């Protein structure tokens, strides 16, 4: 029986030259591990036989130590199941040794000052874990073809290719990159081949790698105002100076960006479906942005996060497809169109930067995990990915239409609705005098999982509103959810 089934052995050192007998050393080691919290209530411990083997000692001192630990209540024996740290062990007891160690710290010593963070600390919002009406970035999981997906996972797990078990290309599996390139050329009008594709764990890592390659600490970067808060966090963590540029019905106001920050090193944009307001960058703005990048030597980072879903027209072609001078770095993801925990995205890198991106990626984590690359390759190659996108486009279109109709029926002209033409969310603006964070907190208590709009702003002029997802809520449940939202806003 292996250690995983038996329980994990803690790190306990025995000294055969010590005056303390072995059973006492083992007892003290286990007791200290429990008091430090290294072993937690309910955790299974190794059998005496296994632990004796791990320590290279006779089983007798181990049995003696276990008997003492059982007698004092640090262990409990469960018939047929093994030996455990008791569930009932008081948490106060678990903290005794840690408290003693802290109390022994020499007085007069001050903690070493740490470098101040330039990006906000992580706080897990309840909305990230809530499931239900208005949840942002929540797809219709019940419509995903898990049976077909599961068969592919099983096949590649049971009969993996050698390259999937041992591979060192930091860009990812070649056949997966070929599928991505073919899809992007067809569906998004992206100019690329497989050699330019790099597989990453979502758009956050894509932006992180990009910042490491093309930006320096202190570099000025245009960011959309309002815009994607997590994108701003990545850039801030890289030491960049964020330059908010207003967004209107035509997308990023390029002329305003040039007036205020003409020498910016890069621009982070969501031109096909702006986050969070949902506008599409006009053709004239796109050309203006490309001309600025070429003339100033700047980079455009295009985040094309959910462009597959457009309801009143065909999907808008990518900005990268218009780029004749290789100034656009393109980011895409499967997390939005399949499921978020998949954590697979991709970069399309200008040809002259591929080697530098590969070198940075290799230094970060060598190469991406390969199992789901193999699965997704076949999922795309067999046409299942395309069929799923088409089904979801129709389904989300229906849910979006019901949400817009319900909002207008309940709120009339009180709320401005933005970005209802595409994607899996829309934004609404509140009348003056309302606080979106307070309303969101009340809504969560009613199990409505909308997001506040105000954190998407980084400047002084902040609009109050909500971001409402509609991907995970069946159409017949949306009107009642909007009624409940109306009650929350009015309370």
Secondary structure as GFF3:
##gff-version 3
##sequence-region A 1 491
A	DSSP	alpha_helix	3	6	.	.	.	ID=ss1
A	DSSP	alpha_helix	22	36	.	.	.	ID=ss2
A	DSSP	beta_strand	44	45	.	.	.	ID=ss3
A	DSSP	alpha_helix	48	55	.	.	.	ID=ss4
A	DSSP	alpha_helix	59	72	.	.	.	ID=ss5
A	DSSP	beta_strand	76	78	.	.	.	ID=ss6
A	DSSP	beta_strand	82	84	.	.	.	ID=ss7
A	DSSP	alpha_helix	91	94	.	.	.	ID=ss8
A	DSSP	alpha_helix	96	103	.	.	.	ID=ss9
A	DSSP	alpha_helix	126	129	.	.	.	ID=ss10
A	DSSP	three_ten_helix	141	143	.	.	.	ID=ss11
A	DSSP	alpha_helix	146	158	.	.	.	ID=ss12
A	DSSP	alpha_helix	162	165	.	.	.	ID=ss13
A	DSSP	alpha_helix	174	187	.	.	.	ID=ss14
A	DSSP	three_ten_helix	194	196	.	.	.	ID=ss15
A	DSSP	beta_strand	197	200	.	.	.	ID=ss16
A	DSSP	alpha_helix	203	214	.	.	.	ID=ss17
A	DSSP	beta_strand	220	225	.	.	.	ID=ss18
A	DSSP	alpha_helix	229	237	.	.	.	ID=ss19
A	DSSP	beta_strand	241	248	.	.	.	ID=ss20
A	DSSP	beta_strand	251	252	.	.	.	ID=ss21
A	DSSP	alpha_helix	254	260	.	.	.	ID=ss22
A	DSSP	beta_strand	266	269	.	.	.	ID=ss23
A	DSSP	alpha_helix	283	296	.	.	.	ID=ss24
A	DSSP	beta_strand	299	303	.	.	.	ID=ss25
A	DSSP	three_ten_helix	320	322	.	.	.	ID=ss26
A	DSSP	beta_strand	328	333	.	.	.	ID=ss27
A	DSSP	three_ten_helix	340	342	.	.	.	ID=ss28
A	DSSP	beta_strand	345	348	.	.	.	ID=ss29
A	DSSP	three_ten_helix	351	353	.	.	.	ID=ss30
A	DSSP	alpha_helix	354	365	.	.	.	ID=ss31
A	DSSP	alpha_helix	371	381	.	.	.	ID=ss32
A	DSSP	alpha_helix	384	411	.	.	.	ID=ss33
A	DSSP	beta_strand	416	418	.	.	.	ID=ss34
A	DSSP	beta_strand	425	429	.	.	.	ID=ss35
A	DSSP	alpha_helix	436	445	.	.	.	ID=ss36
A	DSSP	beta_strand	451	452	.	.	.	ID=ss37
A	DSSP	three_ten_helix	454	456	.	.	.	ID=ss38
A	DSSP	beta_strand	465	469	.	.	.	ID=ss39
A	DSSP	alpha_helix	475	490	.	.	.	ID=ss40
###
